[in-house]
Amino acid sequence: MQWETVIGLEVHLQLATRSKIFSGSPTTFGAEPNTQASAVDLAMPGMLPVLNEQAVRYAVMFGLGIGAEIGKRSIFDRKNYFYPDLPKGYQISQFQDPIVGRGRFEVQLEDGSTREIGITRAHLEEDAGKSLHEDFHGMSGIDLNRAGTPLLEIVTEPDLRSAAEAVAYLKALHSLVTYLGISDGNMAEGSMRCDINISLRPSGSEAYGTRAEIKNVNSFRFVEKAIRHEVERQADILEDGGTVAQETRLYDADLDETRPMRSKEVANDYRYFPEPDLLPVVIADDYIEAIRESLPELPTDKRHRFMEQYGLSAYDANVLSDTRPLADYFEAVVAGCGDAKIAANWVQVELLGQLNRNELDIEHSPVSADALGGLIVRILDNSISGKIAKQVFEAMWQGEGSADEVIEAKGLKQVSDSGALETMVDEVIANNSAQVEQYLAADEARRKKLVGFFVGQVMKLSKGQANPQMVNELLAKKLV
């Protein structure tokens, strides 16, 4: 039987506020355990929550970024459950009246096509602490630094149909929230964590199957692997005549498998009720409009503009608009050299290649956008060839100066003097009479291949500095 995969994602996004959602405690990552937890975070008697306005602002920014309904009146609720790293015995979250309602989110897939993924809701809540197991020899330690950190939980409709689509959605979401500046999206530090809801149904069926939830997956690669494994597991169960249990599972990256964690809860299990210590959040229209006017150009808009303004392919535009710093770098290179297509190629191939090999981000590139633009100018004005330009770029990466300084210091300027080039061409023809005879006896298709030999010999004689276009023109005149 052919199965259709149905996936919905719940992303817990840590918001980039300097303090927690209901207290003034800092949110700095990596602090010593339990050094960033106030009496409010520890749930000491008599301590009352005070809402962080910046968290509300960031949630509204996200909602506007996906064209969603903004809840002008939202309510915080208590979500009751017991866990050692949850000091109050409940989590302050939102249930019936979230701050962000339904929206649509455009995602570009690997083949260049786009899909719109429905967003069910996005609501504010506080994070729990963290249980530590490694260093306590059979016991667990509790670090409450993270307790009370503001989260935006973003819930999709069950619109995703494969692991590849899920990863594409997460990457697009990461791009959006970092463009907006509402989160650093650092999955390794837990700033963006994903719960995956997966079910299978017979192809063509409208009814959903029983879903399993995989909790807290923290990398794009693990999301893809977890989904692939879970799809195979559920398919095996169904094809053997069994039924899939509705449960929460964990993904074990070392074993590349999911395993049961607990039976899947439903809303009634949490006994939601309105948080009595917080008033409803009422948002005025002028507050929303002021935020709307402050939004930067978003990734989808920038991608479409890059295609229209610079004539880039959908793939190139998607890569170059992935992050704001990369998009800004690319546009600065274009401004410096005036050729968007060559700039796109150099940024994607040479620059990003070096950054990836050296595990650097664009903000720490040793070659500035102005410097790369200057190098491309020297290619365009035929001062150097594309091949020599790669040598120059390597030297620039190593801190040896600007393109002009490297070209001058290493004597790399391209030979475009027609007299000098003609002398070299004549010498190559004279020294390779056998190849000349083969060329003259060949048909047109064969000649195109053979001329490469002569070009190579001229380039060798010129130590790679001959202008290839002029060499080809001279050979075409003389090999007759």
FINUNU-872005 format. One record per residue (C-alpha): x, y, z. Coordinates in steps of 0.1 Angstrom, whole numbers, plus 5000, padded with zeros to 4 digits. Last residue first. Example, Ala and Ser with C-alpha at 12.3 -4.5 7.8 and 13.67 -1.06 7.14 Angstrom:
REM residues 2
<r east="5137" north="4989" up="5071"/>
<r east="5123" north="4955" up="5078"/>
//
This chain:
REM residues 480
<r east="5441" north="5289" up="4584"/>
<r east="5452" north="5287" up="4621"/>
<r east="5463" north="5324" up="4622"/>
<r east="5431" north="5343" up="4623"/>
<r east="5413" north="5319" up="4647"/>
<r east="5444" north="5317" up="4668"/>
<r east="5444" north="5355" up="4672"/>
<r east="5407" north="5356" up="4683"/>
<r east="5413" north="5327" up="4708"/>
<r east="5443" north="5345" up="4723"/>
<r east="5423" north="5378" up="4726"/>
<r east="5395" north="5360" up="4745"/>
<r east="5420" north="5342" up="4768"/>
<r east="5439" north="5374" up="4778"/>
<r east="5473" north="5361" up="4786"/>
<r east="5484" north="5360" up="4822"/>
<r east="5485" north="5322" up="4829"/>
<r east="5523" north="5321" up="4830"/>
<r east="5524" north="5336" up="4795"/>
<r east="5539" north="5305" up="4779"/>
<r east="5515" north="5283" up="4798"/>
<r east="5486" north="5304" up="4787"/>
<r east="5498" north="5302" up="4751"/>
<r east="5502" north="5264" up="4754"/>
<r east="5467" north="5261" up="4768"/>
<r east="5451" north="5282" up="4740"/>
<r east="5469" north="5259" up="4715"/>
<r east="5455" north="5228" up="4731"/>
<r east="5420" north="5243" up="4734"/>
<r east="5420" north="5248" up="4696"/>
<r east="5418" north="5210" up="4692"/>
<r east="5383" north="5207" up="4707"/>
<r east="5368" north="5234" up="4685"/>
<r east="5387" north="5219" up="4655"/>
<r east="5370" north="5186" up="4660"/>
<r east="5335" north="5201" up="4655"/>
<r east="5346" north="5221" up="4625"/>
<r east="5362" north="5191" up="4607"/>
<r east="5399" north="5183" up="4611"/>
<r east="5427" north="5185" up="4585"/>
<r east="5438" north="5220" up="4595"/>
<r east="5438" north="5210" up="4632"/>
<r east="5458" north="5178" up="4628"/>
<r east="5484" north="5198" up="4607"/>
<r east="5487" north="5224" up="4634"/>
<r east="5491" north="5197" up="4661"/>
<r east="5520" north="5183" up="4641"/>
<r east="5535" north="5218" up="4637"/>
<r east="5537" north="5225" up="4674"/>
<r east="5566" north="5248" up="4679"/>
<r east="5558" north="5273" up="4651"/>
<r east="5522" north="5276" up="4663"/>
<r east="5532" north="5282" up="4699"/>
<r east="5558" north="5309" up="4688"/>
<r east="5533" north="5326" up="4666"/>
<r east="5508" north="5327" up="4694"/>
<r east="5534" north="5342" up="4718"/>
<r east="5544" north="5369" up="4693"/>
<r east="5507" north="5377" up="4687"/>
<r east="5501" north="5381" up="4725"/>
<r east="5530" north="5406" up="4728"/>
<r east="5517" north="5426" up="4699"/>
<r east="5480" north="5426" up="4710"/>
<r east="5489" north="5438" up="4745"/>
<r east="5462" north="5422" up="4767"/>
<r east="5485" north="5405" up="4792"/>
<r east="5466" north="5401" up="4824"/>
<r east="5480" north="5417" up="4856"/>
<r east="5494" north="5391" up="4879"/>
<r east="5527" north="5407" up="4889"/>
<r east="5525" north="5393" up="4924"/>
<r east="5527" north="5427" up="4942"/>
<r east="5506" north="5445" up="4916"/>
<r east="5478" north="5420" up="4915"/>
<r east="5478" north="5417" up="4953"/>
<r east="5476" north="5455" up="4958"/>
<r east="5449" north="5459" up="4932"/>
<r east="5428" north="5431" up="4947"/>
<r east="5432" north="5446" up="4982"/>
<r east="5457" north="5434" up="5007"/>
<r east="5476" north="5403" up="5017"/>
<r east="5452" north="5393" up="5044"/>
<r east="5450" north="5356" up="5038"/>
<r east="5415" north="5360" up="5022"/>
<r east="5430" north="5386" up="4999"/>
<r east="5456" north="5361" up="4988"/>
<r east="5430" north="5335" up="4981"/>
<r east="5410" north="5361" up="4962"/>
<r east="5440" north="5369" up="4940"/>
<r east="5445" north="5333" up="4932"/>
<r east="5408" north="5330" up="4923"/>
<r east="5411" north="5361" up="4901"/>
<r east="5439" north="5344" up="4882"/>
<r east="5414" north="5319" up="4869"/>
<r east="5388" north="5345" up="4861"/>
<r east="5413" north="5364" up="4841"/>
<r east="5429" north="5396" up="4853"/>
<r east="5430" north="5433" up="4841"/>
<r east="5402" north="5424" up="4817"/>
<r east="5380" north="5453" up="4828"/>
<r east="5353" north="5429" up="4841"/>
<r east="5378" north="5407" up="4860"/>
<r east="5394" north="5438" up="4877"/>
<r east="5359" north="5450" up="4887"/>
<r east="5353" north="5416" up="4903"/>
<r east="5382" north="5422" up="4926"/>
<r east="5369" north="5456" up="4936"/>
<r east="5335" north="5442" up="4944"/>
<r east="5352" north="5416" up="4966"/>
<r east="5370" north="5444" up="4985"/>
<r east="5339" north="5464" up="4990"/>
<r east="5320" north="5433" up="5003"/>
<r east="5348" north="5427" up="5028"/>
<r east="5372" north="5398" up="5026"/>
<r east="5382" north="5385" up="5060"/>
<r east="5346" north="5374" up="5065"/>
<r east="5335" north="5376" up="5101"/>
<r east="5300" north="5390" up="5095"/>
<r east="5295" north="5363" up="5068"/>
<r east="5297" north="5335" up="5093"/>
<r east="5329" north="5315" up="5097"/>
<r east="5334" north="5277" up="5099"/>
<r east="5367" north="5279" up="5079"/>
<r east="5356" north="5256" up="5051"/>
<r east="5321" north="5271" up="5052"/>
<r east="5334" north="5307" up="5049"/>
<r east="5358" north="5297" up="5021"/>
<r east="5330" north="5281" up="5001"/>
<r east="5306" north="5310" up="5009"/>
<r east="5331" north="5334" up="4994"/>
<r east="5342" north="5314" up="4964"/>
<r east="5310" north="5298" up="4952"/>
<r east="5280" north="5318" up="4964"/>
<r east="5296" north="5352" up="4967"/>
<r east="5315" north="5348" up="4934"/>
<r east="5285" north="5336" up="4915"/>
<r east="5261" north="5362" up="4928"/>
<r east="5287" north="5390" up="4920"/>
<r east="5290" north="5377" up="4884"/>
<r east="5253" north="5378" up="4880"/>
<r east="5248" north="5412" up="4897"/>
<r east="5274" north="5431" up="4876"/>
<r east="5279" north="5467" up="4888"/>
<r east="5311" north="5461" up="4906"/>
<r east="5308" north="5480" up="4939"/>
<r east="5270" north="5482" up="4941"/>
<r east="5268" north="5445" up="4933"/>
<r east="5292" north="5437" up="4961"/>
<r east="5272" north="5458" up="4985"/>
<r east="5240" north="5440" up="4974"/>
<r east="5257" north="5406" up="4982"/>
<r east="5269" north="5418" up="5016"/>
<r east="5234" north="5430" up="5025"/>
<r east="5218" north="5397" up="5014"/>
<r east="5244" north="5378" up="5035"/>
<r east="5239" north="5399" up="5066"/>
<r east="5201" north="5397" up="5062"/>
<r east="5201" north="5359" up="5060"/>
<r east="5188" north="5335" up="5033"/>
<r east="5185" north="5362" up="5007"/>
<r east="5215" north="5350" up="4987"/>
<r east="5205" north="5314" up="4987"/>
<r east="5169" north="5320" up="4977"/>
<r east="5179" north="5345" up="4950"/>
<r east="5204" north="5320" up="4935"/>
<r east="5178" north="5292" up="4935"/>
<r east="5150" north="5314" up="4920"/>
<r east="5174" north="5325" up="4892"/>
<r east="5188" north="5360" up="4894"/>
<r east="5178" north="5388" up="4870"/>
<r east="5191" north="5415" up="4894"/>
<r east="5159" north="5436" up="4900"/>
<r east="5133" north="5410" up="4893"/>
<r east="5149" north="5379" up="4909"/>
<r east="5165" north="5399" up="4937"/>
<r east="5131" north="5415" up="4944"/>
<r east="5114" north="5382" up="4946"/>
<r east="5140" north="5369" up="4971"/>
<r east="5138" north="5402" up="4991"/>
<r east="5100" north="5399" up="4994"/>
<r east="5103" north="5363" up="5006"/>
<r east="5131" north="5372" up="5030"/>
<r east="5113" north="5402" up="5046"/>
<r east="5122" north="5438" up="5040"/>
<r east="5124" north="5453" up="5075"/>
<r east="5094" north="5458" up="5098"/>
<r east="5091" north="5493" up="5114"/>
<r east="5059" north="5503" up="5096"/>
<r east="5042" north="5471" up="5108"/>
<r east="5053" north="5478" up="5144"/>
<r east="5037" north="5513" up="5143"/>
<r east="5006" north="5498" up="5127"/>
<r east="5002" north="5472" up="5155"/>
<r east="5005" north="5499" up="5183"/>
<r east="4981" north="5522" up="5164"/>
<r east="4955" north="5494" up="5163"/>
<r east="4956" north="5489" up="5201"/>
<r east="4967" north="5457" up="5218"/>
<r east="4949" north="5444" up="5249"/>
<r east="4967" north="5417" up="5269"/>
<r east="4943" north="5402" up="5295"/>
<r east="4953" north="5407" up="5331"/>
<r east="4979" north="5385" up="5347"/>
<r east="4978" north="5369" up="5382"/>
<r east="4946" north="5349" up="5376"/>
<r east="4961" north="5329" up="5347"/>
<r east="4930" north="5316" up="5329"/>
<r east="4924" north="5278" up="5331"/>
<r east="4940" north="5249" up="5314"/>
<r east="4936" north="5215" up="5330"/>
<r east="4966" north="5200" up="5313"/>
<r east="4951" north="5166" up="5306"/>
<r east="4921" north="5183" up="5290"/>
<r east="4943" north="5196" up="5262"/>
<r east="4954" north="5161" up="5251"/>
<r east="4985" north="5142" up="5262"/>
<r east="5003" north="5116" up="5242"/>
<r east="5014" north="5086" up="5261"/>
<r east="5050" north="5088" up="5273"/>
<r east="5085" north="5087" up="5261"/>
<r east="5085" north="5060" up="5234"/>
<r east="5115" north="5056" up="5212"/>
<r east="5127" north="5071" up="5180"/>
<r east="5157" north="5059" up="5161"/>
<r east="5190" north="5070" up="5146"/>
<r east="5210" north="5051" up="5173"/>
<r east="5232" north="5081" up="5182"/>
<r east="5205" north="5107" up="5172"/>
<r east="5180" north="5092" up="5196"/>
<r east="5146" north="5109" up="5187"/>
<r east="5121" north="5110" up="5216"/>
<r east="5085" north="5099" up="5214"/>
<r east="5051" north="5112" up="5226"/>
<r east="5022" north="5088" up="5220"/>
<r east="4991" north="5080" up="5200"/>
<r east="4998" north="5044" up="5193"/>
<r east="5000" north="5032" up="5156"/>
<r east="4978" north="5003" up="5149"/>
<r east="4988" north="4969" up="5136"/>
<r east="4981" north="4950" up="5104"/>
<r east="5017" north="4943" up="5094"/>
<r east="5015" north="4971" up="5068"/>
<r east="5004" north="4995" up="5095"/>
<r east="5033" north="4987" up="5119"/>
<r east="5059" north="4988" up="5091"/>
<r east="5045" north="5021" up="5078"/>
<r east="5047" north="5036" up="5112"/>
<r east="5083" north="5027" up="5117"/>
<r east="5093" north="5038" up="5082"/>
<r east="5077" north="5072" up="5087"/>
<r east="5093" north="5075" up="5121"/>
<r east="5128" north="5069" up="5107"/>
<r east="5124" north="5094" up="5079"/>
<r east="5109" north="5120" up="5102"/>
<r east="5138" north="5116" up="5127"/>
<r east="5164" north="5118" up="5100"/>
<r east="5150" north="5151" up="5086"/>
<r east="5145" north="5167" up="5120"/>
<r east="5180" north="5155" up="5130"/>
<r east="5196" north="5173" up="5100"/>
<r east="5177" north="5205" up="5106"/>
<r east="5188" north="5205" up="5142"/>
<r east="5173" north="5206" up="5177"/>
<r east="5145" north="5180" up="5179"/>
<r east="5126" north="5186" up="5211"/>
<r east="5098" north="5160" up="5211"/>
<r east="5086" north="5135" up="5184"/>
<r east="5048" north="5134" up="5184"/>
<r east="5029" north="5103" up="5171"/>
<r east="4998" north="5107" up="5150"/>
<r east="4969" north="5083" up="5144"/>
<r east="4958" north="5086" up="5108"/>
<r east="4941" north="5116" up="5092"/>
<r east="4910" north="5111" up="5070"/>
<r east="4911" north="5124" up="5034"/>
<r east="4924" north="5093" up="5018"/>
<r east="4941" north="5095" up="4984"/>
<r east="4972" north="5077" up="4995"/>
<r east="4965" north="5056" up="5026"/>
<r east="4972" north="5076" up="5058"/>
<r east="5004" north="5081" up="5078"/>
<r east="5009" north="5103" up="5109"/>
<r east="5036" north="5126" up="5121"/>
<r east="5037" north="5154" up="5147"/>
<r east="5072" north="5169" up="5150"/>
<r east="5082" north="5190" up="5180"/>
<r east="5110" north="5215" up="5171"/>
<r east="5134" north="5236" up="5191"/>
<r east="5148" north="5270" up="5182"/>
<r east="5168" north="5289" up="5208"/>
<r east="5181" north="5256" up="5222"/>
<r east="5218" north="5265" up="5221"/>
<r east="5225" north="5243" up="5192"/>
<r east="5194" north="5255" up="5175"/>
<r east="5205" north="5291" up="5174"/>
<r east="5175" north="5310" up="5160"/>
<r east="5190" north="5343" up="5170"/>
<r east="5154" north="5355" up="5179"/>
<r east="5132" north="5385" up="5173"/>
<r east="5156" north="5402" up="5148"/>
<r east="5130" north="5403" up="5121"/>
<r east="5155" north="5389" up="5096"/>
<r east="5165" north="5363" up="5122"/>
<r east="5128" north="5353" up="5126"/>
<r east="5123" north="5350" up="5088"/>
<r east="5154" north="5330" up="5080"/>
<r east="5147" north="5305" up="5107"/>
<r east="5112" north="5301" up="5094"/>
<r east="5125" north="5295" up="5059"/>
<r east="5149" north="5269" up="5073"/>
<r east="5122" north="5253" up="5093"/>
<r east="5099" north="5251" up="5063"/>
<r east="5126" north="5237" up="5040"/>
<r east="5133" north="5210" up="5067"/>
<r east="5096" north="5200" up="5069"/>
<r east="5094" north="5199" up="5031"/>
<r east="5124" north="5176" up="5029"/>
<r east="5110" north="5153" up="5056"/>
<r east="5078" north="5149" up="5036"/>
<r east="5042" north="5159" up="5033"/>
<r east="5037" north="5192" up="5052"/>
<r east="5003" north="5207" up="5055"/>
<r east="4992" north="5195" up="5090"/>
<r east="4986" north="5231" up="5100"/>
<r east="5015" north="5247" up="5117"/>
<r east="5021" north="5257" up="5153"/>
<r east="5045" north="5285" up="5163"/>
<r east="5053" north="5286" up="5201"/>
<r east="5069" north="5319" up="5210"/>
<r east="5091" north="5315" up="5240"/>
<r east="5102" north="5339" up="5267"/>
<r east="5127" north="5325" up="5293"/>
<r east="5108" north="5319" up="5325"/>
<r east="5129" north="5289" up="5336"/>
<r east="5161" north="5289" up="5315"/>
<r east="5184" north="5296" up="5345"/>
<r east="5166" north="5269" up="5365"/>
<r east="5192" north="5242" up="5364"/>
<r east="5181" north="5210" up="5380"/>
<r east="5205" north="5182" up="5388"/>
<r east="5196" north="5145" up="5383"/>
<r east="5208" north="5115" up="5402"/>
<r east="5225" north="5082" up="5392"/>
<r east="5260" north="5096" up="5391"/>
<r east="5253" north="5134" up="5390"/>
<r east="5274" north="5145" up="5361"/>
<r east="5254" north="5135" up="5330"/>
<r east="5218" north="5139" up="5342"/>
<r east="5209" north="5176" up="5340"/>
<r east="5173" north="5186" up="5340"/>
<r east="5166" north="5220" up="5325"/>
<r east="5142" north="5248" up="5335"/>
<r east="5109" north="5255" up="5319"/>
<r east="5102" north="5281" up="5292"/>
<r east="5075" north="5307" up="5295"/>
<r east="5047" north="5312" up="5270"/>
<r east="5036" north="5333" up="5241"/>
<r east="5014" north="5320" up="5213"/>
<r east="5016" north="5314" up="5176"/>
<r east="4986" north="5300" up="5158"/>
<r east="4974" north="5277" up="5130"/>
<r east="5001" north="5286" up="5105"/>
<r east="4993" north="5272" up="5070"/>
<r east="5021" north="5263" up="5048"/>
<r east="5022" north="5279" up="5013"/>
<r east="5044" north="5261" up="4989"/>
<r east="5070" north="5272" up="4964"/>
<r east="5089" north="5255" up="4935"/>
<r east="5126" north="5259" up="4931"/>
<r east="5134" north="5222" up="4932"/>
<r east="5147" north="5225" up="4967"/>
<r east="5115" north="5239" up="4981"/>
<r east="5107" north="5276" up="4987"/>
<r east="5083" north="5282" up="5016"/>
<r east="5056" north="5308" up="5018"/>
<r east="5039" north="5312" up="5052"/>
<r east="5002" north="5317" up="5057"/>
<r east="4985" north="5330" up="5089"/>
<r east="4960" north="5321" up="5115"/>
<r east="4961" north="5337" up="5150"/>
<r east="4989" north="5354" up="5169"/>
<r east="4985" north="5366" up="5205"/>
<r east="4967" north="5334" up="5215"/>
<r east="4931" north="5333" up="5229"/>
<r east="4920" north="5298" up="5239"/>
<r east="4954" north="5285" up="5250"/>
<r east="4982" north="5308" up="5261"/>
<r east="5011" north="5298" up="5284"/>
<r east="5021" north="5302" up="5320"/>
<r east="5035" north="5268" up="5329"/>
<r east="5023" north="5249" up="5360"/>
<r east="5039" north="5230" up="5389"/>
<r east="5054" north="5264" up="5400"/>
<r east="5090" north="5252" up="5399"/>
<r east="5089" north="5234" up="5365"/>
<r east="5123" north="5216" up="5364"/>
<r east="5111" north="5186" up="5384"/>
<r east="5080" north="5180" up="5362"/>
<r east="5044" north="5182" up="5371"/>
<r east="5017" north="5195" up="5348"/>
<r east="4992" north="5223" up="5347"/>
<r east="4990" north="5248" up="5318"/>
<r east="4980" north="5281" up="5334"/>
<r east="4965" north="5305" up="5309"/>
<r east="4975" north="5339" up="5295"/>
<r east="4948" north="5358" up="5276"/>
<r east="4949" north="5377" up="5243"/>
<r east="4928" north="5407" up="5232"/>
<r east="4940" north="5423" up="5199"/>
<r east="4949" north="5389" up="5187"/>
<r east="4969" north="5396" up="5156"/>
<r east="4956" north="5377" up="5125"/>
<r east="4985" north="5365" up="5104"/>
<r east="5003" north="5381" up="5074"/>
<r east="5034" north="5360" up="5081"/>
<r east="5057" north="5389" up="5091"/>
<r east="5027" north="5406" up="5108"/>
<r east="5024" north="5377" up="5132"/>
<r east="5062" north="5377" up="5138"/>
<r east="5063" north="5414" up="5146"/>
<r east="5033" north="5409" up="5170"/>
<r east="5052" north="5382" up="5188"/>
<r east="5083" north="5405" up="5191"/>
<r east="5062" north="5433" up="5205"/>
<r east="5046" north="5410" up="5231"/>
<r east="5081" north="5398" up="5242"/>
<r east="5092" north="5434" up="5244"/>
<r east="5064" north="5442" up="5267"/>
<r east="5077" north="5418" up="5294"/>
<r east="5047" north="5408" up="5315"/>
<r east="5049" north="5410" up="5353"/>
<r east="5046" north="5378" up="5373"/>
<r east="5038" north="5377" up="5410"/>
<r east="5059" north="5364" up="5439"/>
<r east="5039" north="5358" up="5471"/>
<r east="5055" north="5324" up="5478"/>
<r east="5087" north="5317" up="5458"/>
<r east="5080" north="5304" up="5423"/>
<r east="5118" north="5300" up="5415"/>
<r east="5114" north="5322" up="5384"/>
<r east="5097" north="5349" up="5406"/>
<r east="5124" north="5346" up="5433"/>
<r east="5150" north="5352" up="5406"/>
<r east="5168" north="5326" up="5384"/>
<r east="5199" north="5337" up="5365"/>
<r east="5226" north="5321" up="5387"/>
<r east="5209" north="5287" up="5388"/>
<r east="5236" north="5269" up="5367"/>
<r east="5266" north="5291" up="5357"/>
<r east="5258" north="5312" up="5327"/>
<r east="5259" north="5296" up="5292"/>
<r east="5232" north="5317" up="5274"/>
<r east="5223" north="5351" up="5288"/>
<r east="5185" north="5354" up="5296"/>
<r east="5187" north="5380" up="5324"/>
<r east="5162" north="5380" up="5353"/>
<r east="5138" north="5409" up="5353"/>
<r east="5107" north="5387" up="5357"/>
<r east="5076" north="5376" up="5337"/>
<r east="5090" north="5371" up="5301"/>
<r east="5126" north="5369" up="5310"/>
<r east="5152" north="5396" up="5304"/>
<r east="5173" north="5407" up="5275"/>
<r east="5147" north="5398" up="5250"/>
<r east="5158" north="5377" up="5220"/>
<r east="5127" north="5354" up="5219"/>
<r east="5133" north="5317" up="5222"/>
<r east="5113" north="5299" up="5195"/>
<r east="5095" north="5267" up="5203"/>
<r east="5084" north="5253" up="5169"/>
<r east="5054" north="5230" up="5166"/>
<r east="5054" north="5211" up="5133"/>
<r east="5026" north="5193" up="5115"/>
<r east="5033" north="5163" up="5092"/>
<r east="5012" north="5140" up="5071"/>
<r east="5029" north="5113" up="5052"/>
<r east="5009" north="5096" up="5024"/>
<r east="5012" north="5058" up="5022"/>
<r east="5012" north="5035" up="4992"/>
<r east="5000" north="5000" up="5000"/>
//
